């Protein structure tokens, strides 16, 4: 495994471990409850969050493609239109499965992914479901999925302790999502800060060059991930203090969510 992938790989392993530990302790009656995603049960969401690395394994097995890789922002832009396709695929895959089958599948998916990564010595352009992407970037999207759906699992069963979030994985997800908004709203009029993981400048307008930026948005990591994925509304987060925004242009709500 190339050195540049070590942190992403380690984050995947750590967060997958937290998810599986949480699922293993889940009461039997919780598995068939509805999740916060509406059309998925907790079992279906659990299958998705532990099985979504198959795209990496399949893409590596098919080999590199001679195409120009998409940016992460361009690649994930196709997810919104594929929402029902993804949901139906997960419902079909989960048909007839129980808790033990989901956990066994999670273990196999992890084994398959790590074996595929260990066999790769480069950072090829490979074909994901939504187009060509660098292996390193596809792995970033997988870690982001792990983090986002770990939060979804916790929110689906708020009476239980939350899924633990690995700091490395949380940082990767935060940087991915801030990177997307910076790419889509290119500019330097607003500084978005998600301490301690990311700070980007975005939104067209007067350029900031020195000193304190005139427009600053600061938000903690989990709230940012919820905003960026449409789980949290900007006005609600602003009202309850999860967002600190200063300046006439410090309203990012027109650009959110970046994923849906």
MOBEL-V465572 format. One record per helix or strand of 2 or more residues. SS is the DSSP state (hx for helix, st for strand). FROM is the first residue (numbers start at 0). TO is the last residue. If there is no record, write none. Layout:
ss:SS from:FROM to:TO
ss:SS from:FROM to:TO
This chain:
ss:hx from:2 to:23
ss:hx from:27 to:29
ss:hx from:41 to:50
ss:hx from:53 to:61
ss:hx from:71 to:75
ss:hx from:79 to:93
ss:hx from:98 to:117
ss:st from:124 to:127
ss:st from:130 to:133
ss:hx from:134 to:155
ss:hx from:166 to:183
ss:st from:189 to:193
ss:st from:197 to:201
ss:st from:215 to:218
ss:hx from:220 to:227
ss:hx from:233 to:238
ss:st from:242 to:245
ss:hx from:252 to:254
